Amino acid sequence: MPYVIAAPCIDVMDKSCIEECPVDCIYEGERKLYINPKECIDCGACEPVCPVEAISQDRRAPDPEFVEDNRRFFTELLPGRDAPVGTPGGSNKTGPIGVDTPLVASH
């Protein structure tokens, strides 16, 4: 099961998790970070370093709406973008995405 990042990350984005991720699957929106479910290898390295405890396995997420929202970040067209983020093979290839899902933008 992939890991997801929930509401506590909004407007915090500590980014310690990005440094710990061995496969570079954590992407930066405008106000929150997102884990690509197709790139995550379920190693769990990101979870213990998050200072706001926003990261959990998708099946253990305290707020299930963020499991689906995390997926939407990669599969749906986000405001101001020409195509969905998809699975680019690492956030170093894209740099910050700079936009969030509607759920996070309205939070």
Secondary structure by P-SEA (a helix, b strand, c coil): cbbbbccccccccccccccccccccccccccccccccccccccccccccccccccccccccccaaaaaaaaaacccccccccccccccccccccccccccccccccc
